Amino acid sequence: MVIRKSFRFEGAHVVRNCVTERCSLSIHGHSYVVEVFVSADGIDNGQMIIDFSLLKKAFHPFVDSFDHSLAYWQDDDPEYIDFIHKYSARWVSLPVSPSAEMLSLVFLTAMSALLGKIELSNGEKNVHVVSVRVHETASGYAESFASDLQSSGLPKIDLQKIIFSEDIKKDWPDRNWWQSL
């Protein structure tokens, strides 16, 4: 059995090395939808996989960090990065390109770690993230599966290399929660 929790955010990016110049040469935005699919080895005392409110509490601060933010690749042009830091209060620096594919892998990695930090107390049984979908548009999404975290053909996401601007951090319920992963 699988349950789904969805989140929304408005964000911007540039996808370097993309074949279309609109994506690779221009800052542009999307109305993103992030869907996280969760399963378990059984049901808890409430006959659920996990209470949806626990997923919201665990995942919302991370997703909200991308809302009205500009996500960029740390390997982008230093002048571009300096420009972002100078003219945008909300930005997220990523160790991978902010394509839908890499964002789904980033969200899968983060949400798997965040799920592991939830204090479970209702008989939950090995709750785990199955996959994460990141919709860039109504007709296009990328989905990463738990097995992708072990794939030699995909980058390993080091969560500590994801850097959030100070303006984003001030909205966090605990300014140190990200470092605890």
Long-range contacts (C-beta under 8 A, 24 or more apart in sequence): 1-39, 1-40, 1-43, 1-49, 2-37, 2-38, 2-39, 2-49, 2-130, 3-37, 3-38, 3-39, 3-48, 3-49, 3-50, 3-52, 4-35, 4-36, 4-37, 4-38, 5-35, 5-36, 5-38, 5-52, 5-55, 5-56, 5-59, 6-33, 6-34, 6-35, 6-36, 7-33, 7-34, 7-35, 7-36, 7-59, 7-60, 7-63, 8-32, 8-33, 8-34, 9-34, 9-63, 9-64, 9-66, 9-67, 9-68, 10-67, 10-68, 11-66, 11-67, 11-68, 11-69, 11-70, 11-71, 12-69, 12-70, 12-71, 13-70, 13-71, 13-72, 13-98, 14-72, 14-76, 14-80, 14-98, 15-97, 15-98, 15-99, 16-73, 16-76, 16-97, 17-97, 18-99, 27-70, 30-136, 30-137, 32-66, 32-103, 32-134, 32-135, 32-136, 33-133, 33-134, 33-135, 33-141, 34-63, 34-107, 34-132, 34-133, 34-134, 34-135, 35-132, 35-133, 35-135, 36-107, 36-111, 36-129, 36-131, 36-132, 37-129, 37-130, 37-131, 37-132, 37-133, 38-115, 38-127, 38-128, 38-129, 38-130, 39-127, 39-128, 39-130, 40-124, 40-125, 40-126, 40-127, 40-128, 41-125, 41-126, 42-125, 43-125, 44-120, 44-122, 44-123, 44-124, 44-125, 45-122, 45-123, 46-122, 49-124, 49-127, 50-118, 50-120, 50-124, 50-127, 51-122, 54-118, 54-120, 55-115, 57-118, 58-111, 58-114, 58-115, 58-117, 58-118, 59-111, 59-114, 61-171, 61-172, 61-173, 61-177, 62-107, 62-110, 62-111, 62-114, 63-107, 64-171, 65-92, 65-164, 65-168, 65-171, 65-172, 66-92, 69-165, 69-168, 71-98, 71-103, 72-98, 73-97, 73-98, 74-161, 74-163, 85-165, 88-165, 89-165, 89-167, 90-165, 90-167, 90-168, 91-164, 91-165, 91-168, 92-162, 92-163, 92-164, 92-165, 92-168, 93-162, 93-163, 93-164, 94-161, 94-162, 95-155, 95-157, 95-158, 95-161, 95-162, 96-155, 96-157, 99-142, 100-134, 100-135, 100-136, 100-140, 100-141, 100-142, 101-142, 101-144, 102-155, 103-134, 103-142, 104-132, 104-133, 104-134, 104-141, 104-142, 104-143, 104-144, 105-144, 105-148, 105-154, 105-155, 105-157, 106-157, 106-162, 107-132, 107-134, 107-144, 108-132, 108-144, 108-145, 108-146, 108-148, 108-149, 109-149, 109-157, 109-159, 110-157, 110-159, 110-162, 110-181, 112-146, 112-149, 113-159, 113-181, 114-181, 117-180, 117-181
